Amino acid sequence: MANTSTRIIRLLSLLQTHRFWPGGELAERLEVSVRTLRRDVDRLRELGYPVRAQRGVDGGYQLAAGAALPPLVIDDEEAVALAVGLQAAAQGAVEGIAESSVRVLAKVTQVMPARLRRRVEALREVTVPADWGGSVGTGVDPAVLTVVALACRDTERLRFDYTAADGSRTERHVEPHRLVCPGRRWYLVAYDLTRQDWRSFRVDRLTAPHGTGDRFRPRALPATDAAAFVRGGIEKTASAFPVEALVDAPAATVRERIGRWSTVEELDAAHCRVRMTAYSLDWPTMALGLLDADFRIVGPLELLDHVHELATRFRRVTSAGRGEGS
């Protein structure tokens, strides 16, 4: 049986999944008696955690929402994932919370064990934020992200399996340079030792990256920076949509919200024209939706169809939630 402190931390971690735990099952997971479990629950309540109990044959425990935020118990991968999300927000991925995200990121990193702090700080050091809009991409495994970040920072050659857009898989041996994060998609910029040329790789398509232990002397990147290199590659391979919309809002307001990723032309005091180039219809849809103002899509027609499709889907969801048509 684990000591009391370790057991209570384990109990709190289980309760923070927000599921209801039958008493017997929870006691079995902790390898204690039901009586010991009740004592541990009482200790959590004394510390300010609102643990709700249900008595009877089907009784059990669940952590309720409290008036104040108590300390959280998270594992290593969750801690890194939290830091990754805060870093993305700090780079302006979410409007209006960048400054708060910087403060929280500093606090989280400060209390991390050294082994985790090294991974998070490496990620922060080698990531190049992109000042152009990106599409909503596939989620990235934080463990993969930090392995790549450490290799970039330590100038250590890296091996991994890579799945291309057509589904083909290849083994890669590279000299990692920087990570780039436009929107919610991550890219690794690296020198490919097999092809003897620079490449950018989508990190969500990397499998089992691992450092080889071999150090290298950094090469000169054939671009202004890593973000410019990634953008150039996307522009060569992707079909761009020239987006134009008329917005019922002052140009200054629109520039403040999405000016980083678009060109805003003032039409009069209350109206403006927005132009942007996008490689996915998701991004301009989200950007225009963030404006909290009416707008009219001038082009392309594909964007109009995309917005209409999403509106129809959302209408179905809200109708089902209200029980309409039943």
Beta strands, then each sheet from edge to edge (+ up, - down):
strand 1: 21-22
strand 2: 51-54
strand 3: 60-63
strand 4: 127-129
strand 5: 156-163
strand 6: 169-181
strand 7: 187-192
strand 8: 197-202
strand 9: 206-215
strand 10: 241-247
strand 11: 263-268
strand 12: 271-278
strand 13: 295-299
sheet 1: 1+ 3- 2+
sheet 2: 4+ 6+ 5- 9+
sheet 3: 4+ 6+ 7- 8+
sheet 4: 11+ 12- 10+ 13-
end
